[in-house]
Amino acid sequence: MTASEQDPQSLLPLSTAVFHILLSLTDRERHGYDIMQEILYRTNGQVNLGPGTLYGAIKRLRNAKVIEEIDERVDPNLNDERRRYYRLTDFGQRVVSAEAERLAHLVEQARAKQLLSDIKPLSGGID
């Protein structure tokens, strides 16, 4: 079965680290350090992935065809031979969307049980 035929639900639920990695790749390709920095910024310092966690997850995500390493750069100025750049595959986009929907449903259930007040986004998020 190819990744395009695979059901995104088969990979859910995602770990917190994997969800943040995929979320960081939804808007553009990134190299490993950039992924770590974007997650740190977006979560206002609440999620700080170490290199072992990041690169272990990247290896598993590549094997599952959720992300891919790319050779070409959209911006030629970003062409640093030491850095490996990653992007979501079409299947990866479906996986991260399915996880976001799953989490949104859980939040709806928590609200229905009156467990949540109006939640404001973390400061420091990317607009």
C-alpha positions as CSV (number, residue, x, y, z in Angstrom):
1,M,0.0,0.0,0.0
2,T,1.4,3.4,-1.0
3,A,1.3,6.4,1.4
4,S,-1.4,8.0,-0.9
5,E,-3.6,5.0,-0.3
6,Q,-2.9,4.8,3.4
7,D,-5.6,6.0,5.8
8,P,-4.2,8.9,7.9
9,Q,-6.3,7.7,10.9
10,S,-4.0,4.6,11.0
11,L,-1.2,6.9,12.5
12,L,-3.4,8.6,15.1
13,P,-3.1,9.6,17.8
14,L,0.2,11.4,17.2
15,S,2.6,12.1,20.0
16,T,2.9,15.7,21.1
17,A,6.4,15.9,19.6
18,V,5.3,14.5,16.2
19,F,2.2,16.8,16.0
20,H,4.4,19.8,16.7
21,I,6.9,18.7,14.1
22,L,4.2,18.3,11.4
23,L,2.5,21.5,12.4
24,S,5.8,23.4,12.0
25,L,6.1,22.0,8.4
26,T,2.6,23.0,7.3
27,D,3.6,26.4,6.1
28,R,7.0,25.8,4.6
29,E,10.0,23.5,4.4
30,R,12.4,23.7,7.3
31,H,15.7,22.2,8.5
32,G,15.9,20.5,11.9
33,Y,17.1,23.5,14.0
34,D,14.5,25.7,12.4
35,I,11.8,23.1,13.3
36,M,13.0,23.2,17.0
37,Q,13.1,27.0,17.1
38,E,9.6,27.4,15.5
39,I,8.1,24.9,18.0
40,L,9.8,26.7,20.9
41,Y,8.5,30.1,19.6
42,R,5.0,28.9,18.8
43,T,4.5,27.3,22.2
44,N,6.0,30.3,24.1
45,G,8.8,28.0,25.4
46,Q,6.5,25.3,26.7
47,V,7.6,22.6,24.2
48,N,11.4,22.3,23.8
49,L,12.3,19.3,21.6
50,G,15.9,18.0,22.0
51,P,17.8,16.8,19.0
52,G,17.4,13.1,19.9
53,T,13.6,13.5,20.0
54,L,13.5,15.6,16.9
55,Y,15.7,13.4,14.7
56,G,14.3,10.1,15.9
57,A,10.8,11.4,15.0
58,I,12.0,12.7,11.7
59,K,13.4,9.3,10.8
60,R,10.1,7.5,11.7
61,L,8.1,10.2,9.8
62,R,10.3,9.7,6.7
63,N,10.0,6.0,6.9
64,A,6.2,6.3,7.1
65,K,6.2,8.7,4.1
66,V,4.7,11.5,6.1
67,I,7.6,13.9,5.5
68,E,10.4,13.9,2.9
69,E,13.8,15.3,2.7
70,I,14.3,17.7,-0.2
71,D,17.3,18.7,-2.2
72,E,16.1,21.8,-3.9
73,R,15.5,25.0,-2.1
74,V,12.8,27.6,-2.8
75,D,15.2,30.3,-1.7
76,P,18.7,29.6,-3.1
77,N,20.2,31.6,-0.2
78,L,19.0,28.8,2.1
79,N,21.2,26.3,0.4
80,D,23.5,25.2,3.2
81,E,25.0,21.8,2.5
82,R,25.2,20.9,6.1
83,R,21.4,21.3,6.7
84,R,18.8,18.8,5.6
85,Y,15.4,20.3,4.8
86,Y,12.1,18.6,5.2
87,R,8.6,19.1,4.0
88,L,5.2,17.4,4.4
89,T,4.1,14.9,1.8
90,D,0.5,15.0,0.6
91,F,-0.1,12.1,3.0
92,G,1.6,14.0,5.8
93,Q,-0.7,17.0,5.2
94,R,-3.7,14.6,5.5
95,V,-2.2,13.1,8.7
96,V,-1.7,16.5,10.5
97,S,-5.1,17.6,9.4
98,A,-6.7,14.5,10.8
99,E,-4.9,14.9,14.1
100,A,-6.0,18.6,14.3
101,E,-9.6,17.5,13.7
102,R,-9.3,14.8,16.4
103,L,-7.9,17.3,18.9
104,A,-10.6,19.8,18.0
105,H,-13.2,17.2,18.7
106,L,-11.7,16.5,22.1
107,V,-11.8,20.2,23.0
108,E,-15.4,20.3,22.0
109,Q,-16.1,17.4,24.4
110,A,-14.2,19.2,27.2
111,R,-16.2,22.4,26.6
112,A,-19.5,20.4,26.6
113,K,-18.5,19.1,30.0
114,Q,-17.7,22.7,31.1
115,L,-14.1,21.9,31.8
116,L,-12.8,24.8,29.8
117,S,-13.4,28.5,30.0
118,D,-12.6,30.7,27.0
119,I,-9.1,29.7,26.0
120,K,-6.8,32.4,24.6
121,P,-4.0,31.4,22.3
122,L,-0.5,31.3,23.7
123,S,1.3,34.6,23.3
124,G,4.2,34.3,20.9
125,G,2.3,32.4,18.4
126,I,2.8,33.0,14.7
127,D,0.1,35.1,13.1
